[in-house]
Amino acid sequence: MLSYCTNVHPAEDLRGVLAQFDRYAVPVRERLGADRLGLGLWLAADLARELAEDPAAVKSLRAELLARGLSVLSLNAFPHRGFHDEVVKHSVYRPTWAEPARLRYTEDCAVVLSGLLDDDVEFGSISTLPLGWRTGWTAVDDDRATAAFEDAQEFLADLRDRTGRPIRLAVEPEPGCVLDELPDTTRWLRARVDPDLVGLCLDTCHLAVGFAEPERAVSGIAEAGLRVFKVQISAALHVADPADPAAGAALAEFAEARYLHQVRELGADRVRFADDLPAPDLPRRGPWRVHVHVPLHLVPEGPLATTTEVTRRALAEVDRVFPDRPPHREVETYTWSVLPNRHRQDLVRGIAAELSWVRDNALAMHIGGAR
């Protein structure tokens, strides 16, 4: 079942989450003509803790979902809280996996997800950050993160044994983080994890920003003995000639105060990087990819483009490499409220259009039906 990620909505309490179901998710489902709609649910840390400590509340939330024709297969446990604050930037990477609060949040999410899954779902997935932001990360932090992953795996194994519902942790590489690209991530994980419990979340925007070859990147995951448990279907901005004044002016519209917009420039010898727009120190001699989650169906005016071709190739390669072990798939465009005004649209129409894009451009997936 294809899902959309609810981190696009700002609600951080239960009342707000239920309201977003009625205001957005149900109308999206109805607009698509689907009997069921999948959600990649985001629960802020305080709400995840509240629900984890109250099994009756989780049971009630599951009933609310079922009554609305909604299903939850996955949680997004990357943002801890405050994902729609006025300024987010680097705070989205805290707490890191070296801090106890990250493990606690992840365990709370696992407990909640195990109680929300439909009876016929094979497993639940939880996407999480790639340890933390790279700046200031130390060997001590790495040791603490290793220990936290050991504890997380023990918790997930016990939860699986008690409930019969496997919950799997999916680490999501992101530009600028400790685990920046897929090879970094697979090297770190393969030495530390049980691949039945911990694997990858493949964000196709992040993949594209690093100028990775999708086929090589996905096959490398399988070669490392790991699995893709979740794909976040997303697209980045592509700038063929960042030295073009028109490109600079168009790109400037996407520079905003809430989120980081990491930039990568493809050079003859290496990929250069900047941690945010406007990236004044990059030479502008090669094409840019920019970490802006742009709607999948968006066709920006030239000279900007998007990386949806990378998205298509990555999805096709996941289907080829993991034909009998399909991951969860969710659209994750959380940036609607900060897009340039001319690219915004009604959120229900926008989310439905993105899900339709996936249906039309990746024939192995569909809305509703088998998981």
C-alpha positions in Angstrom: 0.0 0.0 0.0 1.3 3.4 -0.9 1.3 6.0 1.8 1.9 9.7 2.3 3.9 11.0 5.2 2.0 13.1 7.7 5.0 15.1 8.7 3.6 17.6 6.2 1.1 18.5 9.0 2.1 20.4 12.1 -0.1 18.7 14.7 1.8 17.4 17.8 -1.1 16.3 20.0 -3.8 13.6 19.6 -6.6 16.0 18.9 -4.6 17.7 16.2 -3.6 14.3 14.6 -7.3 13.2 14.5 -8.2 16.6 13.0 -5.6 16.2 10.2 -7.1 12.8 9.3 -10.5 14.5 8.7 -9.2 17.7 7.1 -6.6 16.1 4.8 -6.2 12.3 4.7 -9.9 11.3 4.3 -10.4 13.9 1.5 -7.3 12.7 -0.2 -8.5 9.1 -0.1 -11.9 10.2 -1.5 -10.3 12.3 -4.2 -8.3 9.2 -5.3 -11.4 7.0 -5.2 -9.5 4.5 -2.9 -11.1 2.3 -0.3 -8.0 2.6 1.9 -5.2 5.1 2.1 -1.9 4.5 3.8 -0.3 7.0 6.1 3.3 7.2 7.1 2.5 8.7 10.5 4.6 11.3 12.3 4.1 11.5 16.1 6.0 14.1 18.0 8.0 12.7 21.0 5.5 13.8 23.7 2.6 12.2 21.9 4.5 9.0 21.2 5.3 8.7 24.9 1.7 9.4 25.9 0.4 6.7 23.5 3.1 4.2 24.4 2.1 4.4 28.0 -1.6 3.9 27.3 -2.5 0.8 25.3 -6.2 1.8 25.4 -5.4 5.1 23.6 -3.5 3.2 20.9 -6.4 0.8 20.4 -8.8 3.8 20.2 -6.5 5.5 17.6 -6.4 2.3 15.5 -10.2 2.3 15.5 -10.3 6.0 14.4 -8.0 5.1 11.5 -10.1 2.1 10.5 -13.3 4.1 10.6 -11.8 6.6 8.2 -10.4 4.0 5.7 -6.9 4.8 6.8 -4.0 2.4 7.5 -0.6 3.0 9.1 2.3 0.7 8.0 5.1 3.0 9.0 6.1 5.8 11.4 8.5 8.6 10.6 10.6 9.0 13.7 13.3 11.3 12.2 11.9 14.6 13.5 11.6 14.4 17.3 9.4 17.4 17.8 8.9 21.0 16.5 9.1 20.0 12.8 7.1 23.0 11.8 8.7 25.6 14.1 9.5 28.9 12.5 13.2 27.8 12.3 14.1 24.1 12.3 17.4 23.8 10.4 19.9 21.7 12.4 17.6 21.1 15.3 15.9 18.3 13.3 19.0 16.2 13.9 18.6 16.3 17.7 18.5 14.3 19.8 21.2 12.2 18.0 21.6 8.5 18.4 24.3 9.3 21.0 21.6 10.8 23.3 19.3 8.6 25.4 16.2 10.6 24.2 16.6 9.2 20.7 16.4 5.6 21.8 13.5 6.3 24.1 11.5 8.0 21.3 12.3 5.1 18.9 11.1 2.5 21.4 7.9 4.5 22.1 7.2 4.7 18.3 7.7 0.9 18.0 5.2 0.2 20.8 2.6 2.5 19.2 3.2 1.1 15.7 2.8 -2.5 16.8 -0.7 -1.6 18.1 -1.7 0.3 15.0 -0.8 -2.2 12.3 -3.6 -3.9 10.4 -3.8 -7.7 11.0 -2.6 -8.6 7.5 0.5 -6.4 7.5 3.7 -8.4 7.4 5.8 -5.8 9.3 5.9 -2.2 10.4 8.8 0.2 9.7 10.2 3.2 11.5 12.5 5.6 9.7 15.1 7.3 11.7 18.0 9.8 11.3 21.5 8.7 10.2 23.0 9.1 13.7 23.2 12.9 13.7 24.7 15.9 12.0 28.3 15.4 11.1 29.8 18.5 12.8 30.9 17.8 16.3 30.4 14.0 16.0 33.1 12.2 17.9 34.4 8.7 18.5 32.6 8.7 21.8 29.4 9.6 20.1 29.9 6.7 17.7 30.4 4.3 20.6 27.2 5.6 22.3 25.3 5.3 19.1 26.5 1.7 18.6 25.3 0.8 22.1 22.0 2.5 21.5 21.4 0.5 18.3 22.2 -2.7 20.3 19.6 -1.7 22.9 17.1 -0.8 20.1 17.5 -4.2 18.5 17.1 -6.0 21.8 13.9 -4.0 22.3 12.6 -4.7 18.8 13.3 -8.4 19.1 11.5 -8.6 22.5 8.5 -6.7 21.0 8.4 -9.1 18.1 8.5 -12.1 20.3 5.7 -10.7 22.6 3.4 -9.4 20.0 4.2 -11.4 16.9 4.4 -8.0 15.0 7.9 -7.4 13.6 8.8 -3.7 13.7 11.9 -2.8 11.7 14.1 0.2 12.0 15.1 2.0 8.7 18.1 4.3 8.8 17.7 7.2 6.4 21.0 8.6 5.0 20.9 12.4 4.4 23.5 14.9 3.0 25.6 16.5 5.7 24.9 13.9 8.3 27.3 11.3 9.9 25.9 8.8 7.5 25.7 10.9 4.4 25.5 8.5 1.5 24.4 4.9 1.1 27.9 3.4 1.1 28.7 5.2 4.4 25.5 3.9 5.9 25.8 0.3 4.7 29.4 0.1 6.0 28.3 1.4 9.4 25.3 -0.8 9.7 26.6 -4.1 8.4 29.1 -4.3 11.3 26.5 -3.6 13.9 23.0 -4.8 13.2 20.8 -7.8 12.7 19.5 -7.2 9.1 16.1 -8.6 10.0 15.6 -5.8 12.5 17.6 -2.8 11.1 18.0 -1.8 7.4 17.6 1.2 5.2 15.1 4.0 4.4 15.9 5.1 0.9 14.9 8.7 0.4 15.1 9.3 -3.3 15.5 13.1 -2.9 18.6 12.5 -0.7 19.9 9.9 -3.1 19.6 12.4 -6.0 21.3 15.2 -4.2 24.5 13.2 -3.8 24.5 12.5 -7.6 24.4 8.7 -6.8 23.6 6.2 -9.5 20.4 4.7 -8.3 21.0 1.2 -9.7 24.5 1.0 -8.1 23.3 2.5 -4.9 20.4 0.0 -4.5 22.3 -3.0 -5.5 25.0 -2.0 -3.0 22.5 -2.3 -0.2 21.7 -5.9 -1.2 25.4 -6.7 -1.6 26.0 -5.5 2.0 23.4 -8.1 3.2 20.9 -5.4 4.1 17.3 -4.6 3.1 15.4 -1.5 2.2 12.5 -1.5 4.6 11.1 1.8 3.5 11.3 4.1 0.4 10.5 7.8 0.8 9.4 8.9 -2.6 10.6 12.4 -3.1 12.4 14.7 -5.6 15.1 17.3 -5.4 15.9 20.4 -7.4 18.3 20.1 -10.3 20.2 23.2 -11.6 22.0 22.5 -14.9 23.9 25.8 -14.9 24.1 27.4 -11.5 26.2 30.2 -13.0 23.2 31.4 -15.0 21.7 34.5 -13.4 18.2 33.3 -14.2 18.9 30.0 -12.4 20.2 31.9 -9.4 17.1 34.1 -9.3 14.8 31.1 -9.6 16.7 29.1 -6.9 16.6 32.0 -4.5 12.8 31.6 -4.3 13.4 28.3 -2.6 15.8 29.6 0.1 13.8 29.9 3.3 14.3 30.0 7.0 12.7 26.8 8.2 14.6 23.9 6.7 18.2 23.2 5.6 18.7 23.0 1.9 22.0 21.1 1.4 23.6 21.7 -2.0 25.9 19.4 -4.0 27.9 20.4 -7.1 29.1 17.8 -9.5 32.7 18.5 -10.5 35.2 16.7 -12.7 37.1 15.3 -9.8 34.6 15.2 -6.9 31.2 16.4 -5.6 31.5 19.6 -3.7 29.1 20.6 -1.0 27.5 23.4 0.9 25.2 23.0 3.9 22.5 25.4 2.9 21.4 27.9 0.2 22.5 30.2 -1.1 25.9 28.3 -1.2 28.1 31.3 -2.1 31.4 29.4 -1.9 30.6 26.8 -4.5 32.4 27.4 -7.9 29.3 27.0 -10.0 31.1 25.2 -12.8 29.0 22.0 -12.7 25.4 21.1 -12.1 23.8 21.4 -8.7 21.4 19.3 -6.8 19.5 20.9 -3.9 17.8 19.3 -1.0 14.4 20.8 -1.4 11.6 18.2 -1.3 9.6 19.4 -4.3 6.2 17.9 -5.2 6.6 14.9 -7.5 4.2 16.3 -10.1 5.8 19.8 -10.1 7.4 21.0 -13.3 9.2 24.2 -12.3 9.9 26.8 -14.9 13.3 26.7 -16.6 16.1 26.9 -15.9 15.2 24.7 -12.9 14.3 21.0 -13.1 13.6 18.2 -10.7 15.1 14.7 -10.1 12.0 12.7 -10.8 14.0 10.5 -13.3 16.3 9.5 -10.4 13.1 8.7 -8.4 11.7 6.5 -11.2 15.0 4.6 -11.6 15.5 4.1 -7.9 11.9 2.7 -7.5 12.5 0.3 -10.5 15.8 -0.9 -9.1 14.2 -1.5 -5.6 11.6 -3.7 -7.4 14.2 -5.5 -9.3 16.6 -6.2 -6.4 14.0 -6.9 -3.7 11.1 -8.5 -5.7 10.0 -10.8 -2.9 10.7 -8.4 0.0 9.0 -5.2 -1.0 9.6 -2.2 1.2 7.0 0.3 2.4 6.6 3.2 0.1 5.5 6.7 1.1 5.5 10.1 -0.5 7.3 12.5 1.7 6.9 16.1 0.6 6.8 18.1 3.8 7.7 21.4 2.3 4.3 22.6 0.9 4.0 25.5 3.4 7.5 26.9 2.5 7.4 26.5 -1.3 7.4 29.7 -3.4 3.9 31.0 -3.6 3.5 30.2 -7.3 4.2 26.5 -6.6 1.8 26.0 -3.7 -1.6 24.6 -4.1 -4.5 23.2 -2.0 -2.9 20.5 0.2 -5.5 17.9 -0.5 -5.2 18.4 -4.3 -1.4 18.5 -4.0 -1.0 15.3 -2.0 -3.5 13.4 -4.2 -1.6 14.6 -7.3 1.6 13.3 -5.9 0.1 9.9 -5.1 -1.4 9.8 -8.6 2.1 10.6 -10.0 3.5 7.6 -8.3 0.6 5.4 -9.5 1.2 6.6 -13.1 5.0 6.5 -13.1 5.7 3.3 -11.1 3.3 0.7 -12.3 4.4 -1.9 -9.7 2.8 0.3 -7.0 -0.8 1.2 -6.6 -3.1 2.9 -4.1 -5.0 0.5 -2.0 -4.7 -3.3 -2.2 -1.9 -5.6 -1.3 0.8 -4.7 1.2 
